[in-house]
Amino acid sequence: MTKGLWRLVSGAKKCPGTDAEAIEKWELRAEKAAGALYLNVTKEQHIHLDGVIDDPVKIWEKLAIVHVSKKPGTRFNAYDDFFSIRKKEDESLQSLMTRIDEGMHQIQKSYVLLASH
């Protein structure tokens, strides 16, 4: 996201129509995104990316397949973790809110994962 490449990785920004200059620009950005992903995973993860190292969307999808659990227990665990959140004695309210936001994110993610399964 910091390099402005997330829309390529997520698949939200598709290759433009037939304008050669726009296509070239898009392909260059796609190569940057793919390179950034590939270089930021450990060497042990490279085996999962054989054949897709030039496609940022496919790299992201492969990594999700390998690392994201798509079991029904995922949703239960997300709720269980969320309802177990308690303010620690020496914790700031900002820190507590951050943990609550992360818990909500995990719950939302569990719905997306199960819907795509």
C-alpha positions in Angstrom: 0.0 0.0 0.0 2.8 2.4 0.8 4.1 2.1 -2.7 0.6 2.5 -4.3 0.5 -1.1 -5.6 -2.2 -2.7 -3.4 -4.9 -2.2 -6.0 -2.8 -4.3 -8.4 -2.2 -7.0 -5.8 -5.8 -7.2 -4.8 -7.0 -7.4 -8.4 -9.0 -4.2 -8.1 -7.0 -2.4 -10.8 -7.2 -4.4 -14.0 -5.0 -4.0 -17.0 -6.3 -1.2 -19.2 -7.9 -1.7 -22.6 -5.8 -1.4 -25.7 -3.7 1.8 -25.2 -0.2 0.5 -25.6 1.3 3.2 -23.3 -1.2 2.6 -20.5 -0.7 -1.2 -20.8 3.1 -0.7 -20.5 2.7 1.5 -17.5 0.3 -1.0 -15.9 2.7 -4.0 -16.6 5.6 -2.1 -15.0 3.6 -1.4 -11.9 2.5 -5.1 -11.8 6.1 -6.2 -12.0 7.0 -3.9 -9.1 4.2 -5.3 -7.1 5.1 -8.9 -7.9 8.8 -8.2 -7.1 8.0 -6.5 -3.8 5.8 -9.5 -2.7 8.4 -12.1 -3.8 11.3 -10.4 -2.2 9.4 -9.9 1.1 8.6 -13.5 1.7 11.1 -15.9 3.2 13.0 -18.2 0.9 11.1 -21.2 2.3 7.9 -19.6 0.9 9.3 -19.3 -2.6 8.3 -22.9 -3.4 4.7 -21.8 -3.2 5.2 -19.2 -5.9 6.7 -21.3 -8.7 5.1 -20.3 -11.9 3.4 -17.1 -10.7 6.3 -14.9 -9.7 5.4 -12.3 -12.3 1.7 -12.0 -11.4 1.0 -10.1 -8.1 -2.6 -11.3 -7.9 -1.7 -14.9 -8.2 1.2 -14.5 -5.7 -1.2 -13.0 -3.2 -3.8 -15.8 -3.9 -1.2 -18.6 -3.5 0.0 -17.1 -0.2 -3.6 -16.9 1.1 -4.3 -20.5 0.1 -1.2 -21.6 2.0 -1.5 -19.5 5.1 -5.2 -18.6 5.7 -7.3 -21.2 7.5 -10.7 -21.6 5.9 -12.2 -23.9 8.6 -15.6 -23.2 10.3 -13.7 -23.1 13.6 -12.0 -19.9 12.4 -15.2 -17.9 13.0 -15.8 -19.4 16.4 -12.2 -18.7 17.5 -12.5 -15.1 16.2 -15.6 -14.6 18.4 -14.1 -16.4 21.3 -11.0 -14.2 21.2 -13.0 -11.1 20.8 -15.3 -11.7 23.8 -12.2 -12.6 25.9 -10.8 -9.1 25.4 -10.4 -7.4 28.8 -8.6 -4.2 29.7 -5.3 -5.0 31.3 -4.5 -3.1 34.5 -1.7 -1.0 33.1 -3.2 -0.7 29.5 -4.2 2.5 27.9 -7.6 2.9 26.4 -6.0 3.5 23.0 -4.2 0.1 23.3 -7.5 -1.6 24.3 -9.3 0.0 21.4 -6.6 -1.2 19.0 -7.0 -4.8 20.3 -10.8 -4.5 19.9 -10.4 -3.2 16.4 -8.1 -6.1 15.5 -10.7 -8.5 17.0 -13.4 -7.1 14.9 -11.2 -7.4 11.8 -10.6 -11.1 12.6 -14.4 -11.6 12.8 -15.0 -9.9 9.5 -12.2 -11.8 7.9 -13.7 -15.1 9.1 -16.9 -14.3 7.3 -15.1 -13.5 4.1 -13.0 -16.7 4.3 -16.0 -18.9 4.9 -18.0 -17.3 2.1 -15.2 -17.9 -0.4 -14.7 -21.5 0.7 
